[in-house]
Amino acid sequence: MQLKAFKVQMYRSILDSGWVDVDDITVIVGKNESGKTALLKALHKFNPFTPDPYTLDREWPRGHRRSQSPEAVVVTVRFVFESDESKEIAQFTNDGEGPTGVEISRRYDGDYDYKFFPNDNITQDINEDITNLLNQITAGEDVSSEFEEAILEVREWATEVFESMGVEGLRENIDDYLVSLEVTVQEDTEQDRSNAERVRNILEHLSELANIEDYRKGLEELIADWIPTFIYMDDHKPFQGSAYLNNIRSRKSSNQLTEEDKTFLMMLEMAGLNFEQEHQRADSENKEQRMLDMNDASSTLTKLLASHWSQREYQIRFEADGYHMVAFVSDEVQPALVPLDERSKGFQWFFSFDSTFLYETKGTFSNAVILLDEPGLHLHAAAQRDLLLRLKEYAEGNQLIYTTHMPFLIDMERLDNILVCTESKDCGTTVTADFYAADELARFPLQAALGLSISQSLFVGAYNLVVEGVTDYWFLSTMATILRSEGRSSLDERIVVTPAGAATKAAYVATMLLGQQLNVVVLLDSDPEGERAAEGLIKKWIIKDKHVLLIGQILGRDGEATLEDMFSDDFYLQFVNDAYQRELKDLPITVDEVGECGQIVQRIESAFVARGLPLNSEKKAFNKGRVAKRLMTELPKVSLENFPEEMVENFSHLFDEINKTMPGLNDKGMSGISP
């Protein structure tokens, strides 16, 4: 099962978090005391590796005592089934078509409640079906008076039991109804026999429906085994690197193990050592065998964990002297044995988490929901980048949710999976994807990350046009220069064109620029990705949608359009044929071949595929960037009078719209057309 969303209610600072959508990796940013830790801890207790029940008196939100109840739901999680799971579930349903997912709620008392979706059809309309069947228990015509009386009695009896005791009562009495029916059948009366068979089938169907609740119970038990383990970690688990077996055994016997004791026992188990056996061997005179055991255990644990720390290659070594055991770590830079607790905090965190992850997934490193609270606090910025790569590996076969307020732990390739945690006096802790609505401190990590990323590659000015990709930047810069040199309407020279890398990233880049009190206009393609960015992200983050321009609107088209559609088809195809001369083998693509409907890029792609041109690494036959480079080189060599007038008008109109839309550009009485 894959976790798609969760909701936390009435837990510490959280009254109702709202539904939190999750992906393979989900990042939750927010300032201190905003409730990030409470959110993860509540979710962890939904299905932890080691039982960790909710505590009503300690975890119920303060100031809401009158509504306190052990039956209150704390966490609701929404899972979707994998295809093989759906097939297995289908056998439990009446129509053979199982649900696609399930919402599971856990209450303070520890009980789980299941609700299937899109329809909870495991028991859907059963009561109505039973009522309809009861109404079908009739005697029929030409039956004996004894049989007719028995039929009416069975019907009244069954209806009364169902109305008073429900499905369970009906199930318990079905056999009695069948017996009372059989004894009244007059064997020499054909109508008795045929109607008895009909009513018998009805009663058997009622019995099947009455057992649906048992089917549901079986289904819930099946699903319970599929629920992933929820693994929570904030800081590294405490372990000083040495332990005394006799002291641990004493605390274990009195059920007073410390967290350090538990970590030590976990390490022994992972290394293949049995604590009780090691305790017995402490007094053994066979020192050689114990040394061999320690060496084998050291190699076992090293093999499991050492490859996960990319900073250095390390080895783990256990030493034992009587009841005293010590864990040492060495590496290629520092070959001398160093106790684990004397290594860096960053290393201890890595070591602790890898150990926990391996242990709580039973060695599989899979089917877990990993919850990390502020990982990498002890790491240098460069090491945090290494951790970010490691987190991606953790998410393979698992799902990862982590909180952070550090910009170096925000993946600039996955800005769409970031949520913001905020807290208010009236609403408590909530989680939202509406970044712009969050307060300044909550937004800071993402703004800082965006600033760090962009400052490495971009120049910005007071007036910024954010476009999707570098090809858009090439087209606009080249055409603006050409039109400006010929005295035609062009892009104002004060406007800096900034390529973001994708439509979704354009929204984040624009938000960062706005946060720096700069003026911004966003130009997007009129394709599904651009439309989603405009509707789903831009309007949330920038608020003023009038500062968002779509190519289709500029061209006056209802369908999809990109910047390549600003050129006339025949003009653009000249450069396509030039760039792909070798692949096309001197058989140029024609206007008739690409057709007239849709984006020019998609039409060329279809024509290339039809021609059998090879696909690139992105599974595309046509690379528009290749043509854009050729255009950027060759356009300045072409006289403006040789440009199609339609193309010139398209770009002039686009630049006019950008100049007119740019906030503050025309407030100072300056023309949008530079001399």
C-alpha positions as CSV (number, residue, x, y, z in Angstrom):
1,M,0.0,0.0,0.0
2,Q,1.1,3.5,-0.7
3,L,0.5,6.4,1.7
4,K,-1.2,9.3,-0.2
5,A,-2.4,11.6,2.6
6,F,-2.8,11.8,6.4
7,K,-4.6,14.0,8.9
8,V,-3.9,14.6,12.6
9,Q,-6.5,15.7,15.0
10,M,-6.6,16.7,18.7
11,Y,-2.9,15.9,19.4
12,R,-0.8,18.4,21.4
13,S,-0.7,21.6,19.5
14,I,-2.8,20.2,16.6
15,L,-6.6,20.6,16.6
16,D,-6.9,19.6,12.9
17,S,-3.9,19.6,10.6
18,G,-6.1,19.3,7.5
19,W,-5.3,16.6,4.9
20,V,-1.6,16.5,4.2
21,D,-0.8,15.1,0.7
22,V,2.4,13.1,0.6
23,D,4.6,11.8,-2.2
24,D,7.6,9.5,-2.2
25,I,9.5,12.3,-0.5
26,T,7.6,15.1,1.4
27,V,9.4,18.0,3.0
28,I,7.7,20.1,5.8
29,V,9.2,23.4,6.5
30,G,8.3,25.8,9.4
31,K,9.7,27.8,12.2
32,N,10.4,26.4,15.7
33,E,7.4,25.6,17.9
34,S,5.1,25.4,14.8
35,G,4.1,21.8,15.5
36,K,6.3,19.9,13.1
37,T,7.5,17.4,15.7
38,A,4.0,16.8,17.1
39,L,2.8,16.1,13.5
40,L,5.5,13.4,13.0
41,K,5.1,11.9,16.4
42,A,1.3,11.5,16.0
43,L,1.8,9.9,12.6
44,H,4.6,7.6,14.0
45,K,2.3,6.2,16.6
46,F,-0.2,5.1,13.9
47,N,1.9,1.9,13.3
48,P,5.3,2.0,15.0
49,F,7.8,-0.9,15.0
50,T,7.7,-1.0,18.8
51,P,4.3,-0.4,20.4
52,D,4.0,3.2,21.5
53,P,0.4,4.0,22.5
54,Y,-1.2,7.4,22.6
55,T,-1.5,9.0,26.0
56,L,-4.8,10.8,26.4
57,D,-3.8,12.8,29.6
58,R,-0.5,14.0,28.2
59,E,-1.2,14.4,24.5
60,W,-4.7,15.8,24.4
61,P,-4.6,19.5,23.5
62,R,-4.6,21.8,26.5
63,G,-7.7,23.9,26.9
64,H,-10.0,21.3,25.4
65,R,-10.6,19.0,28.4
66,R,-14.4,18.9,28.1
67,S,-14.2,17.2,24.7
68,Q,-11.5,14.7,25.8
69,S,-12.4,11.1,24.8
70,P,-10.5,7.9,24.4
71,E,-12.6,7.2,21.3
72,A,-11.4,10.4,19.6
73,V,-9.5,9.8,16.4
74,V,-5.9,11.0,16.4
75,V,-4.6,10.1,13.0
76,T,-6.4,9.1,9.7
77,V,-4.2,7.8,6.9
78,R,-5.2,7.3,3.3
79,F,-3.6,4.4,1.4
80,V,-4.1,3.3,-2.2
81,F,-3.6,-0.3,-3.1
82,E,-1.1,-1.7,-5.5
83,S,-2.4,-3.7,-8.5
84,D,-1.7,-7.1,-6.9
85,E,-3.3,-6.1,-3.7
86,S,-6.4,-4.9,-5.5
87,K,-6.7,-8.4,-7.1
88,E,-6.5,-10.1,-3.7
89,I,-9.1,-7.7,-2.2
90,A,-11.6,-8.3,-5.0
91,Q,-12.4,-11.7,-3.6
92,F,-14.0,-10.1,-0.5
93,T,-16.6,-8.1,-2.4
94,N,-20.0,-8.9,-3.8
95,D,-19.3,-7.8,-7.3
96,G,-15.7,-8.9,-7.5
97,E,-14.5,-5.4,-7.9
98,G,-12.6,-4.3,-4.8
99,P,-12.0,-0.8,-3.5
100,T,-9.0,1.2,-4.8
101,G,-7.9,2.4,-1.4
102,V,-8.7,2.6,2.3
103,E,-8.7,5.3,5.0
104,I,-7.6,3.9,8.4
105,S,-8.2,5.9,11.6
106,R,-6.5,5.2,14.9
107,R,-8.1,6.5,18.1
108,Y,-6.6,7.3,21.5
109,D,-7.7,3.9,22.8
110,G,-5.6,2.3,20.1
111,D,-8.5,0.8,18.0
112,Y,-8.5,1.2,14.2
113,D,-11.4,2.0,12.0
114,Y,-11.5,1.2,8.3
115,K,-13.3,3.0,5.5
116,F,-12.8,1.9,1.9
117,F,-13.0,4.2,-1.1
118,P,-14.1,5.3,-3.6
119,N,-17.1,3.4,-2.2
120,D,-17.2,1.5,1.0
121,N,-18.9,-1.3,-0.9
122,I,-17.8,-4.2,1.2
123,T,-21.0,-3.7,3.2
124,Q,-22.7,-1.2,0.8
125,D,-26.5,-1.5,0.8
126,I,-26.5,-4.9,2.6
127,N,-29.4,-3.8,4.9
128,E,-31.4,-2.7,1.9
129,D,-30.6,-6.0,0.1
130,I,-31.7,-8.0,3.2
131,T,-35.0,-6.1,3.5
132,N,-35.7,-6.8,-0.2
133,L,-35.1,-10.5,0.3
134,L,-37.3,-10.7,3.3
135,N,-40.1,-9.2,1.3
136,Q,-39.7,-12.0,-1.2
137,I,-40.5,-14.7,1.3
138,T,-44.0,-15.3,0.2
139,A,-46.0,-18.6,0.0
140,G,-47.0,-18.4,-3.6
141,E,-50.3,-19.8,-5.1
142,D,-51.9,-23.2,-4.6
143,V,-49.8,-24.2,-1.6
144,S,-51.0,-26.1,1.4
145,S,-52.4,-24.1,4.3
146,E,-49.7,-25.6,6.6
147,F,-47.0,-24.4,4.3
148,E,-48.5,-20.9,3.8
149,E,-48.8,-20.5,7.6
150,A,-45.1,-21.6,8.0
151,I,-43.9,-19.2,5.3
152,L,-45.7,-16.2,6.9
153,E,-44.3,-17.2,10.3
154,V,-40.8,-17.4,9.0
155,R,-41.1,-14.0,7.3
156,E,-42.4,-12.3,10.4
157,W,-39.9,-14.1,12.6
158,A,-36.9,-13.2,10.4
159,T,-38.1,-9.6,9.9
160,E,-38.6,-9.1,13.7
161,V,-35.1,-10.5,14.5
162,F,-33.4,-8.4,11.8
163,E,-35.1,-5.2,13.0
164,S,-34.2,-5.9,16.6
165,M,-30.9,-7.7,16.5
166,G,-29.5,-6.7,13.0
167,V,-27.3,-8.8,10.8
168,E,-25.8,-10.8,13.6
169,G,-29.1,-12.0,14.9
170,L,-30.3,-13.0,11.5
171,R,-27.2,-15.0,10.9
172,E,-27.7,-16.9,14.1
173,N,-31.3,-17.9,13.3
174,I,-31.1,-18.8,9.6
175,D,-30.8,-22.6,10.3
176,D,-33.9,-22.5,12.6
177,Y,-35.9,-20.9,9.8
178,L,-34.9,-23.6,7.4
179,V,-35.9,-26.4,9.8
180,S,-39.3,-24.9,10.5
181,L,-39.8,-24.5,6.8
182,E,-38.9,-28.1,5.9
183,V,-41.3,-29.8,8.4
184,T,-44.3,-28.0,6.9
185,V,-43.7,-29.0,3.3
186,Q,-46.4,-31.4,2.0
187,E,-44.4,-33.7,-0.2
188,D,-47.5,-34.6,-2.3
189,T,-48.1,-30.9,-3.1
190,E,-46.0,-29.8,-6.1
191,Q,-46.5,-26.1,-5.2
192,D,-45.2,-26.7,-1.7
193,R,-42.0,-28.3,-3.0
194,S,-41.3,-25.7,-5.7
195,N,-42.0,-22.7,-3.4
196,A,-40.0,-24.3,-0.6
197,E,-37.0,-24.5,-2.9
198,R,-37.5,-20.8,-3.9
199,V,-37.7,-19.7,-0.2
200,R,-34.8,-22.0,0.7
201,N,-32.6,-20.2,-1.9
202,I,-33.7,-16.8,-0.5
203,L,-32.7,-17.9,3.1
204,E,-29.3,-19.2,1.9
205,H,-28.7,-15.8,0.1
206,L,-29.7,-14.1,3.4
207,S,-27.1,-16.2,5.1
208,E,-24.4,-15.2,2.7
209,L,-25.2,-11.5,3.1
210,A,-25.3,-11.9,6.9
211,N,-21.7,-13.3,6.7
212,I,-20.4,-10.2,4.8
213,E,-19.4,-8.7,8.2
214,D,-17.1,-11.7,8.6
215,Y,-15.7,-11.1,5.1
216,R,-15.0,-7.5,6.1
217,K,-13.2,-8.6,9.2
218,G,-11.1,-10.9,7.2
219,L,-10.3,-8.1,4.7
220,E,-9.3,-5.8,7.5
221,E,-7.0,-8.4,9.0
222,L,-5.5,-8.9,5.5
223,I,-4.9,-5.2,5.1
224,A,-3.4,-4.9,8.6
225,D,-0.5,-7.0,7.4
226,W,0.2,-4.6,4.5
227,I,0.4,-1.4,6.6
228,P,4.0,-0.1,6.4
229,T,6.1,0.3,9.5
230,F,6.3,4.0,10.6
231,I,9.9,4.8,11.6
232,Y,10.6,8.0,13.6
233,M,13.9,9.6,14.4
234,D,14.9,13.0,15.6
235,D,18.5,12.9,17.0
236,H,20.9,10.0,17.0
237,K,20.1,7.2,19.5
238,P,22.3,7.4,22.6
239,F,25.1,4.9,22.9
240,Q,28.4,5.7,24.6
241,G,30.3,3.0,22.7
242,S,30.7,0.8,25.8
243,A,28.4,-1.3,28.0
244,Y,28.5,-3.6,31.0
245,L,26.5,-6.8,30.3
246,N,25.8,-7.5,33.9
247,N,24.3,-4.0,34.5
248,I,22.1,-4.3,31.4
249,R,20.9,-7.7,32.4
250,S,19.9,-6.4,35.8
251,R,18.0,-3.5,34.3
252,K,16.4,-5.8,31.8
253,S,15.2,-8.2,34.5
254,S,13.5,-5.3,36.3
255,N,12.1,-3.9,33.1
256,Q,14.1,-0.7,33.5
257,L,16.2,-0.6,30.3
258,T,17.5,2.8,29.4
259,E,17.4,4.2,25.8
260,E,21.1,3.5,25.6
261,D,20.6,-0.1,26.7
262,K,17.9,-0.6,24.0
263,T,20.3,0.8,21.3
264,F,23.1,-1.5,22.5
265,L,20.7,-4.6,22.4
266,M,19.6,-3.5,18.9
267,M,23.2,-3.4,17.7
268,L,24.0,-6.8,19.1
269,E,21.0,-8.3,17.4
270,M,21.9,-6.8,14.0
271,A,25.5,-8.1,14.4
272,G,24.1,-11.6,15.0
273,L,25.0,-11.8,18.7
274,N,22.6,-13.1,21.4
275,F,22.7,-11.0,24.5
276,E,22.0,-13.9,27.0
277,Q,24.7,-16.0,25.4
278,E,27.2,-13.1,25.5
279,H,26.4,-12.6,29.2
280,Q,27.0,-16.3,29.9
281,R,30.3,-16.2,28.0
282,A,31.6,-13.3,30.1
283,D,32.8,-15.8,32.7
284,S,33.9,-18.4,30.1
285,E,37.6,-19.4,30.0
286,N,37.3,-20.0,26.2
287,K,38.7,-16.5,25.3
288,E,39.6,-17.6,21.7
289,Q,36.0,-18.5,20.8
290,R,34.7,-15.2,22.1
291,M,37.3,-13.3,20.1
292,L,36.2,-15.1,17.0
293,D,32.6,-14.3,17.7
294,M,33.4,-10.6,18.2
295,N,35.4,-10.5,15.0
296,D,32.6,-12.2,13.0
297,A,30.0,-9.8,14.6
298,S,32.1,-6.8,13.6
299,S,32.4,-8.0,10.0
300,T,28.6,-8.6,9.9
301,L,27.6,-5.2,11.1
302,T,30.2,-3.5,9.0
303,K,28.9,-5.3,5.9
304,L,25.4,-4.1,6.6
305,L,26.1,-0.5,7.3
306,A,29.5,0.8,6.2
307,S,28.7,1.5,2.5
308,H,26.0,4.0,3.5
309,W,28.4,6.7,4.8
310,S,29.9,8.4,1.7
311,Q,32.2,10.7,3.6
312,R,34.7,7.9,4.5
313,E,34.9,4.1,4.4
314,Y,34.7,2.9,7.9
315,Q,34.8,-0.4,9.9
316,I,33.1,-1.4,13.1
317,R,34.9,-3.5,15.7
318,F,33.6,-5.1,18.9
319,E,35.9,-5.9,21.8
320,A,34.9,-7.7,25.0
321,D,36.6,-8.2,28.3
322,G,34.5,-10.1,30.8
323,Y,31.2,-8.2,31.1
324,H,32.6,-5.1,29.5
325,M,31.9,-4.6,25.7
326,V,33.1,-1.7,23.6
327,A,32.2,-0.7,20.0
328,F,35.0,1.0,18.0
329,V,35.0,2.6,14.6
330,S,38.0,3.2,12.3
331,D,38.3,4.5,8.7
332,E,40.9,5.0,6.0
333,V,41.8,8.5,7.2
334,Q,41.8,7.6,10.9
335,P,42.8,3.9,11.1
336,A,43.2,3.9,14.8
337,L,40.2,2.5,16.8
338,V,38.0,5.3,18.1
339,P,35.0,4.6,20.4
340,L,31.7,5.3,18.7
341,D,30.7,8.1,21.1
342,E,33.9,10.0,20.2
343,R,33.1,10.2,16.5
344,S,31.4,13.3,15.1
345,K,27.7,14.0,15.8
346,G,27.0,13.8,12.1
347,F,28.5,10.3,11.9
348,Q,26.7,9.2,15.0
349,W,23.4,10.4,13.4
350,F,24.1,8.5,10.2
351,F,25.1,5.4,12.1
352,S,22.1,5.5,14.4
353,F,19.6,6.1,11.6
354,D,21.0,3.4,9.3
355,S,20.9,0.9,12.3
356,T,17.4,1.8,13.2
357,F,16.2,1.7,9.6
358,L,17.7,-1.7,9.0
359,Y,16.4,-3.1,12.3
360,E,12.8,-1.8,12.0
361,T,12.3,-3.0,8.4
362,K,13.6,-6.4,9.5
363,G,16.6,-6.2,7.1
364,T,14.5,-5.4,4.0
365,F,15.0,-1.6,3.8
366,S,11.5,-1.5,2.4
367,N,7.8,-1.0,3.1
368,A,8.3,1.8,5.6
369,V,7.2,5.3,6.1
370,I,10.3,7.2,7.4
371,L,9.7,10.2,9.6
372,L,12.8,12.3,10.2
373,D,12.5,15.3,12.5
374,E,15.2,17.9,11.5
375,P,17.8,15.5,10.1
376,G,21.3,16.7,9.6
377,L,21.4,19.3,12.4
378,H,25.0,18.4,13.2
379,L,26.2,18.2,9.6
380,H,28.2,20.7,7.7
381,A,26.4,22.3,4.7
382,A,28.3,20.1,2.3
383,A,27.5,17.0,4.3
384,Q,23.8,18.1,4.3
385,R,23.9,17.9,0.6
386,D,25.3,14.4,0.9
387,L,22.5,13.6,3.3
388,L,20.0,14.9,0.8
389,L,21.2,12.3,-1.7
390,R,21.1,9.6,0.9
391,L,17.5,10.6,1.7
392,K,16.6,9.9,-1.9
393,E,18.0,6.4,-1.5
394,Y,16.0,5.9,1.7
395,A,12.9,6.7,-0.2
396,E,13.4,3.9,-2.7
397,G,10.9,1.3,-1.8
398,N,9.7,3.5,1.1
399,Q,8.2,6.9,1.6
400,L,10.0,9.7,3.4
401,I,8.6,12.6,5.3
402,Y,11.1,15.0,6.9
403,T,10.9,18.4,8.6
404,T,13.6,21.0,8.2
405,H,14.4,24.7,8.5
406,M,17.8,24.4,6.7
407,P,18.0,25.5,3.1
408,F,20.6,23.0,2.2
409,L,18.2,20.2,2.9
410,I,15.7,21.5,0.3
411,D,16.0,19.7,-3.0
412,M,15.8,22.3,-5.8
413,E,14.8,19.5,-8.2
414,R,11.7,18.7,-6.1
415,L,10.1,22.0,-5.2
416,D,6.6,20.6,-5.7
417,N,6.8,18.4,-2.7
418,I,7.3,21.1,0.0
419,L,4.6,21.9,2.6
420,V,4.6,24.6,5.2
421,C,3.7,24.0,8.8
422,T,2.1,27.0,10.7
423,E,0.5,27.5,14.1
424,S,-2.1,30.1,15.2
425,K,-3.8,30.6,18.5
426,D,-7.2,29.8,17.2
427,C,-6.5,27.0,14.7
428,G,-3.5,25.3,16.2
429,T,-1.0,23.6,13.9
430,T,-2.0,23.3,10.2
431,V,-0.1,22.1,7.2
432,T,-0.6,23.7,3.8
433,A,0.9,23.8,0.3
434,D,0.0,27.5,0.1
435,F,3.4,28.8,0.5
436,Y,2.5,32.5,0.0
437,A,-0.1,32.4,2.7
438,A,2.5,31.3,5.3
439,D,4.2,33.9,7.5
440,E,7.7,35.1,6.7
441,L,9.6,32.9,9.2
442,A,7.9,29.8,7.9
443,R,8.7,30.7,4.3
444,F,12.4,31.5,5.1
445,P,14.0,28.1,4.5
446,L,12.5,27.8,1.0
447,Q,13.2,31.4,0.1
448,A,16.8,31.0,1.3
449,A,17.2,27.8,-0.8
450,L,15.8,29.5,-3.8
451,G,18.1,32.4,-3.3
452,L,21.2,30.2,-2.9
453,S,20.3,28.3,-6.0
454,I,19.5,31.3,-8.2
455,S,22.4,33.4,-7.0
456,Q,24.8,30.7,-8.3
457,S,23.4,30.9,-11.9
458,L,21.3,34.0,-12.5
459,F,21.5,37.8,-12.6
460,V,18.4,39.6,-11.5
461,G,17.2,43.2,-11.8
462,A,14.4,45.5,-10.7
463,Y,12.2,44.1,-13.5
464,N,12.2,40.4,-14.1
465,L,10.5,38.2,-16.8
466,V,10.5,34.6,-15.6
467,V,10.3,32.1,-18.4
468,E,10.2,28.3,-18.4
469,G,13.4,27.3,-20.1
470,V,16.6,28.3,-21.6
471,T,15.2,28.0,-25.2
472,D,12.6,30.6,-24.3
473,Y,15.4,32.9,-23.0
474,W,17.2,32.5,-26.3
475,F,14.2,33.2,-28.5
476,L,13.1,36.3,-26.5
477,S,16.6,37.8,-26.1
478,T,17.4,37.3,-29.8
479,M,14.2,38.6,-31.2
480,A,14.2,41.5,-28.7
481,T,17.6,42.6,-30.0
482,I,16.6,42.3,-33.6
483,L,13.4,44.2,-33.3
484,R,15.0,46.9,-31.1
485,S,17.7,47.5,-33.7
486,E,15.1,48.0,-36.4
487,G,13.0,50.4,-34.3
488,R,10.1,48.0,-33.9
489,S,8.3,47.4,-30.6
490,S,10.6,45.3,-28.4
491,L,11.2,44.2,-24.9
492,D,12.2,47.1,-22.6
493,E,15.9,46.9,-22.0
494,R,15.5,47.2,-18.2
495,I,13.7,43.8,-18.1
496,V,15.9,40.8,-17.2
497,V,14.8,37.5,-18.7
498,T,15.3,34.6,-16.2
499,P,14.9,31.0,-17.2
500,A,13.6,28.8,-14.4
501,G,14.1,25.3,-15.8
502,A,10.4,24.2,-15.9
503,A,6.9,25.6,-15.5
504,T,6.6,24.5,-11.9
505,K,9.9,26.0,-11.0
506,A,8.9,29.3,-12.6
507,A,6.4,29.8,-9.8
508,Y,9.0,29.3,-7.1
509,V,11.6,31.5,-8.7
510,A,9.0,34.3,-9.2
511,T,8.0,34.0,-5.5
512,M,11.6,34.3,-4.4
513,L,12.1,37.4,-6.6
514,L,8.9,38.9,-5.2
515,G,10.2,38.3,-1.7
516,Q,13.1,40.5,-2.6
517,Q,10.7,43.3,-3.4
518,L,11.4,43.0,-7.2
519,N,8.9,43.3,-10.0
520,V,8.0,40.1,-11.8
521,V,6.0,38.9,-14.8
522,V,5.8,35.1,-15.5
523,L,5.5,33.9,-19.1
524,L,4.3,30.3,-19.5
525,D,3.5,28.0,-22.4
526,S,-0.2,27.2,-23.0
527,D,0.3,23.5,-22.4
528,P,-0.9,21.2,-19.6
529,E,2.2,21.9,-17.5
530,G,2.0,25.6,-18.0
531,E,-1.7,25.6,-17.3
532,R,-1.2,23.7,-14.1
533,A,1.5,26.0,-13.0
534,A,-0.7,29.1,-13.6
535,E,-3.7,27.7,-11.9
536,G,-2.2,25.5,-9.2
537,L,0.9,27.3,-8.2
538,I,1.1,30.8,-9.6
539,K,-2.3,32.0,-8.4
540,K,-1.5,30.6,-4.9
541,W,2.0,32.0,-4.6
542,I,1.9,35.3,-6.6
543,I,-1.8,36.1,-6.0
544,K,-2.0,38.6,-8.8
545,D,-2.7,36.4,-11.8
546,K,-2.7,39.4,-14.1
547,H,1.1,39.2,-13.8
548,V,1.0,35.7,-15.4
549,L,1.0,35.6,-19.2
550,L,0.2,32.5,-21.3
551,I,1.4,32.2,-24.9
552,G,-2.0,31.0,-26.1
553,Q,-3.6,34.2,-24.8
554,I,-1.0,36.3,-26.6
555,L,-1.6,34.5,-29.9
556,G,-5.4,34.5,-29.4
557,R,-5.5,30.7,-29.5
558,D,-7.8,28.4,-27.5
559,G,-5.5,25.4,-27.8
560,E,-2.0,24.6,-26.7
561,A,0.8,26.9,-27.7
562,T,4.5,27.4,-26.9
563,L,7.0,30.1,-27.9
564,E,7.9,28.1,-31.0
565,D,4.3,28.9,-32.2
566,M,5.3,32.6,-32.4
567,F,7.1,31.7,-35.6
568,S,5.3,30.9,-38.8
569,D,5.3,27.2,-39.6
570,D,7.2,27.4,-42.9
571,F,9.8,29.8,-41.3
572,Y,10.4,27.5,-38.3
573,L,10.6,24.4,-40.5
574,Q,13.5,25.9,-42.4
575,F,15.6,25.8,-39.3
576,V,14.3,22.3,-38.3
577,N,15.4,20.9,-41.6
578,D,18.7,22.6,-41.3
579,A,19.4,21.3,-37.8
580,Y,18.2,17.8,-38.7
581,Q,19.6,17.6,-42.2
582,R,21.7,14.4,-41.5
583,E,18.8,12.5,-39.9
584,L,16.3,13.6,-42.6
585,K,18.6,12.5,-45.3
586,D,17.9,15.4,-47.6
587,L,14.1,14.8,-47.4
588,P,13.0,17.9,-45.5
589,I,9.8,18.0,-43.4
590,T,7.1,20.0,-45.1
591,V,4.2,22.1,-43.9
592,D,1.7,19.6,-45.3
593,E,3.5,16.8,-43.5
594,V,3.2,18.4,-40.0
595,G,-0.3,19.6,-40.5
596,E,-2.0,22.7,-39.0
597,C,-3.6,21.7,-35.7
598,G,-1.8,21.8,-32.4
599,Q,1.6,22.9,-31.2
600,I,4.3,23.0,-33.9
601,V,6.7,21.1,-31.6
602,Q,4.2,18.3,-31.1
603,R,3.4,18.2,-34.8
604,I,7.1,17.9,-35.7
605,E,7.5,15.2,-33.1
606,S,4.8,13.1,-34.6
607,A,6.2,13.6,-38.1
608,F,9.7,12.6,-36.9
609,V,8.3,9.4,-35.2
610,A,6.4,8.6,-38.4
611,R,9.6,8.9,-40.3
612,G,11.3,6.5,-37.9
613,L,13.9,8.9,-36.5
614,P,15.7,7.5,-33.4
615,L,14.5,8.5,-29.9
616,N,16.8,10.4,-27.5
617,S,17.2,9.7,-23.8
618,E,14.0,11.5,-23.1
619,K,12.1,9.2,-25.5
620,K,11.6,12.0,-28.0
621,A,12.5,12.1,-31.6
622,F,12.6,15.9,-31.8
623,N,14.8,18.2,-29.6
624,K,13.6,21.8,-29.8
625,G,16.7,23.0,-28.1
626,R,18.8,21.9,-31.0
627,V,16.7,24.1,-33.3
628,A,16.7,27.0,-30.9
629,K,20.5,27.1,-30.9
630,R,20.4,27.2,-34.7
631,L,17.8,30.0,-34.6
632,M,19.8,32.0,-32.1
633,T,22.9,31.8,-34.4
634,E,21.2,32.4,-37.7
635,L,18.4,34.9,-36.9
636,P,20.7,37.9,-36.5
637,K,22.0,37.2,-40.0
638,V,18.5,37.5,-41.6
639,S,17.2,40.9,-42.6
640,L,14.0,41.9,-40.8
641,E,12.3,42.4,-44.2
642,N,12.8,38.7,-44.9
643,F,11.0,37.7,-41.7
644,P,7.3,36.7,-42.1
645,E,5.2,39.7,-41.1
646,E,3.0,37.4,-39.0
647,M,6.0,36.4,-36.9
648,V,7.2,40.0,-36.4
649,E,3.7,41.0,-35.3
650,N,3.5,38.1,-32.9
651,F,6.8,39.0,-31.1
652,S,6.0,42.7,-31.1
653,H,2.6,42.1,-29.6
654,L,4.2,39.8,-27.0
655,F,6.8,42.4,-26.0
656,D,4.2,45.1,-25.8
657,E,2.1,42.9,-23.4
658,I,5.1,42.1,-21.2
659,N,6.1,45.8,-21.0
660,K,2.5,46.8,-20.2
661,T,2.1,44.1,-17.6
662,M,5.4,44.5,-15.8
663,P,4.6,46.2,-12.4
664,G,6.2,49.6,-11.9
665,L,7.8,49.7,-15.3
666,N,5.6,52.4,-16.7
667,D,4.9,54.2,-13.5
668,K,7.9,56.5,-13.9
669,G,6.7,57.9,-17.2
670,M,9.2,55.9,-19.3
671,S,8.3,54.2,-22.5
672,G,8.4,50.4,-22.8
673,I,10.4,50.8,-26.0
674,S,14.0,51.7,-25.5
675,P,15.6,54.0,-28.0
